[in-house]
């Protein structure tokens, strides 16, 4: 049996792989985003390849302090002429990464340069806990 901490991540990756295969078959051009996740000790740094986009095309979200979602969509370009060859179609890509430790979403930053998205996520500290009064 697999490690329970990575089980959900492996299932998500398998689901994304199957969706990618189906998308290829039906021509919807949905792609997964290749990522590297680096643990520097006090933060996670995620590098994602998203070539051919602008920063406005990219959506970065953190949910439940453990899940990073990257989404990008390139719209079809407008032209005044007639296409002789058209291979660059509208594309959408999405990737969800489950992080092994909680992060502080308010201290997350993202930058995009030369087709690579870099997301820096500070790890949550025990000081980030909120006391809940009991009435």
N, C-alpha and C positions, 0 to 999 in steps of 0.2 A: 504494500500500500504506500501511497505517496505521503509526503509531508502535508499535514492539514493546512499549514500556513501558505503553501504554494498551490494547493488543490484548486482554489477558485481561480487563481491566475492562469493555471494550465487549462482549465475549462474555458475561460474567456478567450485564450489564445486559439484553442481548437475551434470555438464557435466563429471567431474572426476568420480563421483559415477556411472554414466551410463556406461562410458568406462570401469570401473572396473568390472561391472556386465557382460558386453559383453566379456571382456577378460577372465573372469572365465568360461563363457559358451564355448568359442572357444579355451581355453587352452593356451593362449599366456602368462600367468603369469605376467601380468602387474599389479602393485600394486600402490596404493596411499601411500603417506608417512604421518604418523600421526605427527602433529606438535603442539607445544605450542608456542605462541607468547606473550612475556612479554614486556610491556612498562615501562621502568625504569625512564622515565622523559626526559633524554637526549639521549636515544638510545632505540632501540628494540633489544631484545635478543630472538632468535628463537632456540628452541630445537627440533630436528627431530630424530625419531627412525629409524636407518638404520643398523640393526644388520647383522653380517656376511660379512661385506665388508672391504675393505682397503680404506684409504684416496684417493688412485689413482683411485678408482672406482666411486668417487663422483664428480659431477660438480655443482658448485654454481655460479649463475649469478644474477646481479641486472640490471633491465632495467627500463627506464623512471623514475628513482629515487623513484618509488613506488612499484615495482614488484620484488619479490624475487622468483627465480626458482631453485628448487633442483632437480637434476636428478642423478640416480645411476643405474649401471648395473653390474651384476655379471656374468661373462662368465662361460661357462661350464668347469668343471675341466677335465684335461687330466688324463688318467690312462693307465697303461700297462696291466691291467687285464680285466676280463670280469665282468660286473655288475651283481650281483645276485639280488639286489634291488636298484632302482634308483629313488629317490624322490626329490633330490636337483638339479633342472634344472636351466638353464639360467633364470635370473630374471631381469626385468627392473622396476624401480619405478620413478615416477615423481610427483612433487607437485609445484604448483604456489600459492604464497601467496601475496595478494594485501595488502600493508601496508597503514594505515590511514594517515600517514604523509610522506613527502619526506625525503629521506635519502641521505647521502653523500657516494656514492659508493666507492670513493677512501679511505674512512676511515672504510671500512667493513673488518672484519676478521672472519675466520672460523677455527674451530678445531674439531677433531674427536677423541673420546675416549670411549672405552667400548660399541661400537655400537650406540653412540649418537653423532649426529652432532650438534655443537653449532655455530650459526652465530650471531655476534654482529654488528649491523648496527647503526652508529651514525646518529642522526637526522640532517637534513640540517638546517642551520640557515639562517636568512635573509641576513647575510653577504655573503652567497654563491651565491647571485644573480649576474648576469653579465649584466653590462650596455651595451646596443647596440647603437652605434652611428647612428644618422639619417643623411644621406647624402642628 
